[in-house]
Amino acid sequence: MRVVVAHNFYQQPGGEDGVFHDECALLESKGHDVVKLERHNSALRDGGASRVGLAIGTVWNRDAYREVRRIIRDTRADVLHAHNTLPLLSPSAYHAARAEGAAVVQTLHNYRMMCAGALFYREGKVCEDCLGHRFALAGVRHGCYRGDRAATASVAASTSWHWLAGTWTRTVNRYIAMTEFGKSRFVAGGIPAERIVVKPHFVRDAPEAGTGDGDYILFVGRLTEEKGIGVLAQAWERQSQRQRSNLRLSIVGDGPERASLERLCSRDERVTLHGQKEPAEVLNMMRRAVAVVVPSTWYETFGRVVTESLACGTPVIVSDIGAIAELVEDGVTGFRFQPGDADALANRLQWLADNREALSIMRTAARAAFLSRYTPEANYPQLLSVYESAIDDARSDDG
């Protein structure tokens, strides 16, 4: 099978980038012809586009349309698989692929087509004000894209135009949602349920299971409000006030909440802020962690940190919200707690401190969950099935 895989990289690396690389490598390892179509938002930083030109190109990028048609024609590709098209490719890439007879698959990494901010999150809580509306008027009013009303209007206009043009409902043959929860949001937003397939991400080059001998709880992620880092800080201090344990807290990542965490470190020598780490270093830290905590307060579309933790055999404490709640079996591979509830999280942290011996069973279950669901071997037939169903759908449409 010949596949064109398209991805627009943001200026700061993210989980979407890793999925793009992982799936390309998986397809190549199975003998498929893979053509990578990449764009990088560094071009915007370097002055590669005017504001007006960018707004128009976000709706329909003529250069990308012509290039995708040429690539599909020259390679005779069966499928265009897009990860992110905003802003330098635009959904014109889908129309280009269909014009050349290729099927179109889109992985739903975020909620952009229904929410200008892409997160369903505003002012510290979940927000679905624009869900089901063909123009994100509330998002424009609140400047949900980068806090900029004009930029938000451009994004909202793009998604609205493509709703009206049928891009989302007819041009894309198959969508990949990573969880049933994610699928439910897109169906509520107007995507036909029969076009959405649930397929999780996988962990490439998974490590051996760890031992959990590090005596620390681990957080890995952006240091932002929606990632729940403030909830974790409150829970840590409340648990410490009740009963000071020998457990430590290690935090890996960077972001706007860094300063508040530095203050926490100054108050408690058991808290360490490591900043950014290379992926191999993070996995090694996961293997030694007593548990990994993912206290997000928004609708995560997946949770690579969760599956990586399971691969390490490390239990995970997650907020009972969105996609991440589906990845952890409460009391078996980790724990779930009410999102934003610092007291509930503090209780889970206390349990870990008091029941270290019982964690070996949970570690075994975590590793078993990974081996059954999140390996490349488990994922490949699912990905291939998505492509085959998309091709069948495209041929039906063309017929």
C-alpha positions in Angstrom: 0.0 0.0 0.0 1.2 3.5 -0.8 0.5 6.1 1.8 1.1 9.9 1.9 1.3 11.0 5.5 0.8 14.7 6.1 1.7 16.7 9.2 2.1 20.4 10.0 4.5 20.7 13.0 3.8 23.3 15.6 6.6 25.6 16.7 6.9 23.6 20.0 7.0 19.8 19.8 4.0 17.9 20.9 2.5 14.5 21.1 1.1 14.7 17.6 4.6 14.8 16.2 5.5 11.6 18.0 2.5 9.8 16.6 3.3 11.0 13.1 6.9 9.6 13.4 5.8 6.4 15.1 3.1 5.5 12.5 5.4 6.3 9.5 8.0 4.0 11.0 5.5 1.3 11.6 4.2 1.4 8.1 7.7 1.4 6.6 8.7 -1.6 8.8 5.8 -3.5 7.3 6.9 -2.8 3.7 4.5 0.0 2.8 5.6 2.9 0.6 5.4 6.0 2.7 5.7 9.6 1.5 6.0 12.2 4.2 4.5 15.6 3.5 5.7 17.9 6.2 5.3 21.6 7.1 6.8 23.5 10.0 5.4 26.5 11.7 8.9 27.9 12.1 8.2 29.4 8.7 5.7 31.7 10.4 8.2 32.7 13.1 10.7 33.5 10.4 8.2 35.8 8.6 7.2 33.3 5.9 3.6 34.5 5.7 1.6 37.7 6.1 -1.3 37.8 8.5 -3.9 38.2 5.7 -2.2 35.5 3.6 -2.1 33.2 6.5 -5.8 33.7 7.2 -6.7 32.9 3.6 -4.3 30.0 3.5 -5.8 28.5 6.6 -9.1 28.1 4.8 -7.7 26.9 1.5 -4.0 26.7 0.7 -3.7 26.7 -3.1 0.0 25.7 -3.1 -0.7 22.8 -0.8 -3.6 21.7 -3.0 -1.5 21.7 -6.1 1.4 19.9 -4.3 -0.8 17.2 -2.8 -2.4 16.5 -6.2 1.1 16.2 -7.8 2.3 13.9 -5.0 -0.7 11.6 -5.2 -0.5 11.5 -9.0 3.2 10.8 -9.1 3.2 8.2 -6.4 -0.2 6.7 -7.2 -0.9 6.7 -3.5 -3.9 4.9 -2.2 -4.3 7.0 1.0 -3.6 10.5 2.3 -3.4 10.2 6.1 -3.4 13.7 7.7 -2.4 14.3 11.3 -2.4 18.2 11.5 -3.1 20.5 8.6 -3.3 23.9 10.4 -2.2 26.3 9.2 0.2 25.7 6.3 -1.5 22.7 4.6 -5.2 23.5 5.2 -8.1 21.1 4.5 -7.5 21.8 0.8 -5.2 18.8 1.0 -8.2 16.5 1.5 -9.9 17.8 -1.6 -6.7 17.4 -3.6 -6.3 13.8 -2.5 -10.0 13.0 -3.4 -9.6 14.7 -6.8 -6.8 12.3 -7.6 -8.8 9.3 -6.4 -7.0 8.7 -3.1 -8.8 8.0 0.2 -8.5 10.4 3.0 -7.9 9.5 6.7 -7.6 12.1 9.5 -6.4 11.4 13.0 -8.4 13.5 15.5 -5.6 14.8 17.7 -7.6 17.8 19.0 -11.1 19.3 18.8 -10.2 22.2 16.4 -13.1 21.6 14.0 -15.6 22.2 16.8 -13.6 24.5 19.1 -11.3 27.3 18.0 -9.1 26.8 21.0 -9.0 23.0 20.2 -9.3 22.0 23.9 -12.9 22.5 24.9 -11.4 24.4 27.9 -11.8 28.0 28.9 -11.3 30.0 32.2 -10.2 26.9 34.1 -13.0 24.6 33.2 -14.4 22.4 30.4 -16.3 24.5 27.9 -18.5 23.1 25.1 -20.2 26.4 24.1 -19.3 25.9 20.4 -20.1 22.2 20.2 -22.7 21.6 17.5 -22.5 25.2 16.2 -21.2 25.6 12.7 -19.5 28.9 13.6 -17.6 29.3 16.9 -19.1 32.6 17.8 -18.5 32.1 21.5 -14.9 31.2 20.8 -14.4 34.4 18.8 -16.0 36.5 21.5 -13.6 35.0 24.1 -10.5 34.9 21.8 -10.0 31.2 22.4 -7.3 30.8 19.8 -4.1 32.3 21.4 -6.2 35.0 23.2 -6.6 36.8 19.9 -10.1 37.5 18.6 -8.9 38.2 15.1 -6.9 35.1 14.9 -9.8 33.1 16.4 -12.1 34.5 13.8 -9.8 33.2 11.1 -9.7 29.7 12.6 -13.5 29.8 13.1 -14.1 31.0 9.6 -11.9 28.2 8.2 -13.7 25.4 10.1 -17.1 26.9 9.4 -16.4 27.1 5.6 -15.4 23.4 5.6 -18.5 22.4 7.5 -20.6 24.2 4.9 -18.6 22.7 2.0 -19.0 19.2 3.4 -15.2 18.7 3.9 -15.7 17.2 7.4 -18.7 15.1 6.6 -18.1 13.9 3.0 -14.5 14.5 1.9 -12.8 12.7 4.7 -13.4 9.0 4.4 -12.3 7.8 7.8 -11.4 9.6 11.1 -9.3 8.0 13.8 -10.4 8.8 17.3 -8.2 7.3 20.1 -11.0 6.5 22.6 -14.8 6.1 22.7 -15.0 9.3 24.6 -13.3 11.2 21.8 -15.5 9.6 19.2 -18.6 10.7 21.3 -17.5 14.4 21.2 -17.0 14.4 17.4 -20.3 12.6 16.8 -22.0 15.2 19.0 -20.3 17.9 16.9 -21.7 16.5 13.6 -19.3 13.9 12.2 -21.1 10.8 11.0 -20.4 8.0 13.5 -19.8 5.5 10.7 -16.8 7.5 9.5 -15.0 7.4 12.9 -12.9 4.4 13.9 -11.5 4.1 17.5 -7.8 3.2 17.4 -5.4 4.1 20.2 -1.9 5.2 19.8 0.9 2.8 20.6 4.3 2.9 22.3 7.2 2.5 19.9 10.4 0.9 21.3 8.8 0.2 24.6 11.2 -0.3 27.6 11.3 -3.3 29.9 9.1 -3.2 32.9 10.6 -1.2 35.8 10.8 -1.9 39.5 9.3 1.2 41.1 12.2 1.5 43.4 12.7 5.3 43.0 10.5 6.4 46.0 8.9 9.2 44.0 5.7 10.1 42.2 6.2 11.4 38.7 4.4 14.1 36.6 5.4 14.5 33.0 3.8 17.2 30.8 3.3 20.8 30.0 3.2 23.0 33.1 -0.2 24.5 32.3 -3.5 25.0 34.0 -5.4 22.4 32.0 -2.8 19.7 32.7 -3.8 20.0 36.3 -0.4 20.9 37.7 -2.0 23.3 40.2 -4.3 20.5 41.4 -1.2 18.3 41.9 0.6 21.0 43.9 -2.4 21.5 46.2 -2.8 17.8 46.7 0.8 17.3 47.5 0.8 20.0 50.2 -2.5 18.8 51.7 -1.2 15.2 51.9 2.0 16.5 53.5 0.1 18.4 56.1 -1.8 15.2 57.1 1.1 12.9 57.2 4.6 13.6 55.8 5.8 10.5 54.0 9.1 9.4 52.5 7.8 9.8 49.0 9.1 12.5 46.7 7.5 14.4 43.8 9.4 14.7 40.5 8.1 17.0 37.9 9.3 16.9 34.3 8.3 19.6 31.8 8.1 23.3 31.3 5.5 25.9 30.8 3.8 29.0 32.3 3.2 27.4 35.7 6.9 26.9 36.3 7.3 29.8 38.7 4.6 28.6 41.0 6.2 25.2 41.1 9.6 26.7 41.9 8.0 28.2 44.9 6.7 24.8 45.9 10.2 23.4 45.6 11.5 26.1 47.9 8.9 25.2 50.5 9.4 21.4 50.3 12.8 19.8 49.6 11.1 16.6 48.5 9.8 18.3 45.3 12.1 18.4 42.3 11.5 20.3 39.1 13.6 18.7 36.4 12.6 20.8 33.4 12.5 19.1 30.0 14.1 15.6 29.6 14.9 13.5 26.6 12.3 10.7 25.9 14.7 7.9 27.0 15.4 9.7 30.3 11.6 10.1 30.9 11.0 6.4 30.3 13.8 5.5 32.7 12.2 7.8 35.3 8.8 6.2 34.7 10.3 2.7 35.3 11.6 3.7 38.7 8.5 5.8 39.7 6.1 4.5 42.4 3.3 5.9 40.2 2.8 8.5 37.5 0.1 11.1 38.0 -2.0 12.7 35.2 -4.3 15.2 36.9 -5.7 16.9 33.7 -8.8 19.1 34.0 -9.5 19.2 30.2 -10.7 16.5 27.7 -7.4 14.9 26.7 -7.8 13.3 23.3 -5.6 10.4 24.4 -2.7 10.2 26.9 0.7 9.1 25.7 2.1 9.5 29.2 -0.5 7.0 30.4 0.4 4.3 27.9 4.1 4.9 28.3 3.6 4.4 32.1 1.7 1.2 31.5 4.5 0.0 29.3 6.9 0.6 32.2 4.6 -1.4 34.5 4.0 1.8 36.5 0.5 2.5 37.9 -1.1 5.7 36.8 -3.3 8.1 38.8 -5.6 10.0 36.4 -8.5 12.4 36.5 -11.7 10.7 35.8 -12.4 12.9 32.7 -12.2 12.5 29.0 -10.0 10.0 27.2 -7.5 9.3 30.0 -10.2 7.8 32.2 -10.7 5.0 29.6 -7.0 4.1 29.7 -6.8 3.2 33.5 -8.8 0.5 35.2 -9.5 2.0 38.6 -7.9 -0.1 41.4 -6.3 -2.4 38.9 -3.8 -0.5 36.7 -4.0 2.7 38.7 -6.6 5.0 40.2 -9.1 7.6 38.9 -10.2 10.6 40.9 -12.6 13.5 40.4 -11.0 16.1 38.2 -9.9 19.2 40.0 -10.4 17.6 43.4 -7.1 18.1 45.3 -8.4 16.3 48.4 -9.3 13.2 46.4 -5.9 13.2 44.7 -4.2 13.7 48.2 -6.1 10.6 49.3 -4.6 8.6 46.4 -1.1 9.8 47.2 -1.6 8.8 50.8 -2.7 5.4 49.8 0.5 5.0 47.7 2.6 6.0 50.7 0.8 3.5 53.0 0.6 0.5 50.6 3.9 0.2 48.8 3.9 -3.6 49.1 0.6 -4.0 47.4 1.8 -2.1 44.3 3.5 -5.1 42.8 0.2 -6.6 41.7 -0.8 -3.3 40.2 2.5 -3.1 38.3 2.0 -6.5 36.8 -1.5 -5.5 35.7 -0.3 -2.2 34.2 2.3 -4.0 32.1 -0.3 -6.6 31.0 -2.6 -3.9 29.8 0.1 -2.4 27.7 1.1 -5.7 26.1 -2.5 -6.4 25.1 -3.5 -3.0 23.7 -0.7 -0.5 23.1 2.1 -2.3 21.2 3.0 -1.8 17.5 2.0 -5.4 16.9 -1.5 -4.8 18.3 -1.8 -1.5 16.5 -0.7 -2.3 13.0 -3.8 -4.5 11.9 -6.1 -1.8 13.3 -4.3 1.0 11.2 -4.4 -1.2 8.1 -8.1 -1.9 8.6 -8.7 1.9 8.8 -7.0 2.4 5.5 -8.8 -0.5 3.8 -12.2 0.8 4.9 -11.3 4.3 3.8 -10.3 3.0 0.4 -13.5 1.0 0.0 -15.5 4.1 1.0 -13.6 6.3 -1.5 -14.2 3.8 -4.3 -17.9 3.7 -3.4 -18.1 7.5 -3.6 -16.2 7.6 -6.9 -18.5 4.9 -8.3 
